[in-house]
Amino acid sequence: MGNEEELLVQRISEICDSISKLPSLSPSEDVDNLFTELVHLCIPVIPIDVVKLSSEVQAMRSKLIKLCGEAEGLLESHYSDVLTSFDNPLDHLSLFPYYSNYLKLSHLEYSLLSRYVASPPARVAFVGSGPLPLSSVVLAARHMQEAELHNYDLDATANARARRLVQGDPGMAARMAFHTEDVLAVTHALRGYDVVFLAALVGIGHDDKIRVVDHLARHMAPGALLVARSAHGARAFLYPVVEPADLKGFEVLTVHHPADEVINSVIVARKPQGGHAAGATAVVRPCKYCEMMQGFHHFGHGTMMEEVALEELPS
């Protein structure tokens, strides 16, 4: 590990220690300042492989991801309550400080997804929707205007908050369902979705998230698509990593690592028709879309995207 990476890990460790000593992770000046610095540290594209870090650093990273998940949940709950003080909360989503990032991430995910669907998805599931389901709302309002979106979360309080957000818009409320269930207990219903989105912090840890992926591989309909959020490089200190090799039972179609302020990587994969994809051989090749984008700026932010597409080789 080079000097730049060592300094980065050292500072992230210091921030993790400071965060863990806070009396609360609810929104406050101290909480906001520490997490803002943490995110700014992790955004630059630094070639660091978190899997190869020491066991001590790995333990720190696991702890930090849990702290990030807790803080994110409290932040979303706070702003969900703020928004529901308005007659129509959906008219005021820009009050959430990271709303523009959700717009960009949802645009990115739908742009990637749209390459692999013959017609607009009719029924969509979002696993890990939380108290402020901005991804579902943005997808429903801007990209999937005819689709039903079914949101799954373990927390009944989070779902209650989410329902209140959409009640002021009858059209949106009619298309948004909220299920307080562990997706690992959902089987038959999963076969009814054209696309399943998997939130970045589902299960918090890598092993938990892979159990969810394996369950989806068993119970999603053949031909259905999975959109899984992951993290790459230093951003893996904020979110669990899902690698293409982890998506056993799926054909991985596209892997995208943003280079701008959109934190999450995106993987699009398909449940094979009439077969199991485990053990399928894949070749990494430059994506044609990426070749077209050479020389252009992604989303107008002056940064290029890094993306590969995988295709199954004939056996």
Secondary structure, DSSP 8 states (H G I E B T S, - for coil): --HHHHHHHHHHHHHHHHHHTSS--SS-HHHHHHHHHHHHHHSS-----GGGS-HHHHHHHHHHHHHHHHHHHHHHHHHHHHHTTSSSGGGGGGGSTTHHHHHHHHHHHHHHHHTT-SS--SEEEEES--SS-HHHHHIIIII-TT-EEEEEES-HHHHHHHHHHHTT-HHHHHHEEEEES-GGG--GGGGG-SEEEE-TTTTSSHHHHHHHHHHHHHHS-TT-EEEEEE--GGGGGTS----GGG-TTSEEEEEEE--SS---EEEEEE--TTS--TT--EEEEE-HHHHHHTTS-GGGSS---EEEEEEE---
